[in-house]
Amino acid sequence: MPHTHVSALRPVAALVVLAALLCAGWGCRPRSHELEPGSYRAVLESPGGELPFGLDVAREESGFVLYLVNGKERVRVPEVVVEAGKLTARMPGYENALTATISGDELEGEVALVRAGGQRQTMPLKARRGETWRFVEEPLTDNADFSGRWSVTFTSDKGKTSPGVAEFEQGFGAVTGTILTPTGDYRFLAGDAHGDELQLSRFDGAQAHLFRATLNERGELEGQHWSGNFGHEQFVAVRNPDAELDMSSVATGMKDPAVKLQFTFQDLDGKPVSLSDPRFQGKVVIVTLAGSWCPNCHDEAAFLAQLYREHREKGLEVVSLMFEHFGDFAQAANATRRFRKSTGIDYVTLIAGTSDKDEAAKALPQLTGVFAFPTTIWVDRAGVVRRIHAGFSGPATGAHYTDLTSEFTEFTLGLLAAPATQ
C-alpha cells in the first residue's frame, strides 16, 4: 500500500481509538433494560394528539408498583410484571392493560382498552423518566382564567346534544377539575392553560380522555373531546356559576309502582339468586345496575361497600346486577371478581347481562327503562321500590360527592329505621 494512503488513514484511526476510549467510559454504554423508579411523563397517542398522564414507578416490598397520576388522584396499580426488559401492568378492577419495552429512562408500548363485546382497542404509549410537565413544557405567565363553573353542551359527530357542568380550579397555568353529566362525571382531569387555550386529559386505568378548547371573543370555551381512539364530540361551554344538570334524560321508574321488583340471575358460581330469596325478606335492599368497565360504578361500589359493612347488622343488603362487556359467563364472572377486589365489595354480585342499556331494560322489564350505569334502586323491608337514582357523582366532584353520599346514607338509614309494612 502506498505511503500516502497510510497517512490518509491516520486521522480515521485516531477517531476509532477515541471512540473506543469513550465507549469504555460512558459514551457508548448500552441502554439499560432495567425499570428505573421515578416519575415519568407518559403520553398516549390519540386522534386528537398527545394525551398525557403522570406515571410514577415505585419499588415496594411486593415488587414494582405503578401510580397513575391525574391532578389530585394517584391510582395504585399493584399487578405489575417486569421481565426480560418488558413491563406489563393490569389495571385495578378493569380488563385493561399497559405493556411497554424498557430502554434506559424511556418506555414504549401500548395501552389496551377492552370495549363492548370484548373488543380490544389499543393506544400507542411513550414515557420518559424525569419529566413532570403535562401538556406545556414552558408555561406562559399570562393565561386566560378558566376557573369556576361552566355550563357545557356536547354535540356528537351525529348531531346529538347532551349537557354537562364543568368545574375547574386554576393555579397559574395548571388546571384541574372535572365535568359532571347526568350519568356521572369524567373523574379527575388535569392539564394546562396556555394563553387562551385549555388542554385537559385523564388516563386512570379505566378510560382515556382528551379535551382541547379555546376561549373565544365572547368568553365561551369552544373545543373538542376525544374518548380513547374511538369517540369524538365537540363542545361549547359558557361560564355560569349557577349551572345545574338537567337529569330528565336519565330518569326512570317502575311501570307499575304497586308491583314489586323481581329478578333471578346467577351469582359468580353459577347459582341462581332471586330477590324473593329468604335472605332478602324483611330487609332493606339496594339494587344497583353496574359493570366492571364503568368508572362511575367503581366509585359508587366503593361507597356502597362501606355503607354495607356499617349497616348490614341493621338489616341492609346490597345486590349488584353486573352488565359486562362479555357475553361469555366465565369472562363476565372473572371481570366481576376483579371489580369486587378493587372496590372492596363483599355484598352480592350477579351476572345479569351484557353492557347495553336496552339489554338491561329487557332484564328488568318492570322499569320504564335503563338510561345510565349505575342505576340504583332502593327496596324497603316490605319489598316496595321507594327510590331510583340514575348515575353517580364520584370523589372528583368534591362537594357534589359529599352531598350525594350523605343523601344516599340518610335515605337508607330512614328505610332501615322504618318497620316493615305490607
Steps between C-alpha positions, in 0.01 A plus 500: 500500500645842406622712791263782414199269555626404847541863591149576387361232729678624815229757595232236455689256719534767766126551498443126538732490800327804653156339452620181664628696800170683534303176477722351768394790722146630468434609145388171343348316792207283387162623619381314808199272484448533874192693612608812687282638783398862468247734340433464129309719257283245319321578175232305314465567129139596426322635192504841670875494564698433815299377799737533797479366854736460791661160556694435819703182533576377853671194640317364803540183705275309261693623196435777250183708531370768265302812588287673236493871582224739393476816706426408862450132423764227515370161388710214637567218252641202690476233225835571335738254336848605386681233304758489220487875445122513478243658732147360525235649729132410542274784602333454842140386464503515119595272214726771355878461490819697439803340332832660413861423419763657729788695351695706752275778625241440231201270459329424171196280449122523514192510717227250411142600582225237499177624346145366463488150357850434630662699219857602575613846391856622543664839541877544447689600816828681564644610835818677610639507852581831664240709317207625708328750270166401347416685178721810519874472568550879520183655647398858435467750783193665345212257446125530475301416813319168459409449866141479614178336388400456137184380327608256227321376189655200325414425137583157356619447145144386424355826629364374832536745790548428870554724804783533747625724778875566522675611817865607474769624737804686368839590638696706247514261204391179674130410475317216674136405543231286347184508290173369641239343272160343574655152500807583710822698473828496310689444825834676559608714204833685494670723250626843406388844400719652228383846406140461385533123459399231750611136483388229742553125511447190706617142495433321828494141380132517409469740209709749302358849444641808327343846496629792294325838503553868418345802669327700227428874485162445669663336801377153404705185490489332160665163480516132420499187711655166405419182691778248441554454129138438411279780637485865398271794565506877502397718791423858594521621861357820642609631838205464739544490880142372536519223240299190587456168322173401336453139614179434303687307229594221744192499724343157543234342719275200546237445232259405777606628845267246663694207348804372690837482331594142409804340337706182495860496378806282558769576755867460412482126566205461265239456773164679451421781743158669521388815673223282649755273676466474880827689563343820363161473667425774752824677404571834338662414166702733278510366145755661270542444127873513433793373295868446572582711192311803641719748698203664673384153605839451669453825689151402611604144592776625731240713681237223513758250630566724799129574551427125498775420752371766738128414484461134401429408861201737491345308209664650192574292190663617177471317168701607196362387165805488274465578130836409351675551166518121460211276402698201624406426862850395610657818361229716656548328836878548491458870417257533790743332739763761409238770557415357844865485605579853383201663671493292818157348434369221722132529404321295233599541133297330228567465128194662342593554134716696258599867519210639301228723646231344283606153615493618860147633449393161364656328803291720731172548309325653801705819451401771253852469359870498583685814392815500710758280669479500793128512570418447868171371642392503865256228611348528848441220751159428348651454152372833363725712277540831678754682286698471173810711429689505168872576477752573772722801579832367625780641721631725220185712532586608854197647677263328257638162607475593867141618462394198294650239729354675804160499331532130411600417857220698662238350270628148569502556876145629479388178333690290754329686785151450356305181589402257227145567377307300246 
